[in-house]
């Protein structure tokens, strides 16, 4: 039976960080593509979401996924 030592875990932390960054990048790109393809009730709302996705990067895709679908003309 092998014990887990800190030296055996040295590759796990960078790989977990890399996986998290890749998944977040995919979420951000999906949000941006969905924003550009969608029709909103007002064009100023679309511009606001675009600015939020670009400048409020860490939380904007999560906010977009939760709040933007209520502001679109058609639900998917």
N, C-alpha and C positions, 0 to 999 in steps of 0.2 A: 504494500500500500504506500502510495506516494503522498507526501504532505505538500500543500500549496505554500510556497514561500514567496516573499516579495520579489525575488529575482525571476521566478517563473511567471509572475503576473506583469512583467515589465512591458510586454507587447500588447497586453489587453487594453490598457488605458488609452494609448494612442489610437488603436483600432476602433475603440468605442467612440472616441471623439470624432474620428474621421467619418464613421458611419452616421453619427448624429448630424454632422455638417452636410453630408451628402443628402440625407433625408430632408433636412431643412431646405437645402437648395432646390430639391425637387418640389417641395411644397410652395416655395416662393415663385418658381417658374410657372407652376400650375395656376397659382393665383393671378399672376400677371397675364397669362394667356387667356384665362377665363374672363378677366376684366376687359381685355381688348376685344373679345368676341361677344360680350354681353351688351344688351341694350338696357339702359337705366331710365328711370322716370325723368331725369334731368341730366344734361351733359355736365353740369357743374359737379354733380355727385361723382360722375366717372372720373373727372379731373382730380377731385379730392382723394378718391381712392388711389389713383395713380401716384399722387404726391405722397400719400401715406405709405404705400408699398415701397417707394424709393427711399424716403427719408426716415421713416419709423420702422426700419427693417426688422428688428428682433421680434416685435409682437404683431406687426401689421398683417402677415398672412393668416394668423389665427383670428384676428379681428375681422378680416375680410371674409373668411369662411363662415363666421358666425352671423355677422350683421348685413353683409352685402346682398344676400339672397332675398332679403325682405325689400330691398330697394330696386330690384330688377323688374322689368316689365313682365317677363314670363318666368315662372318657376320651372326648373328642370326636373 
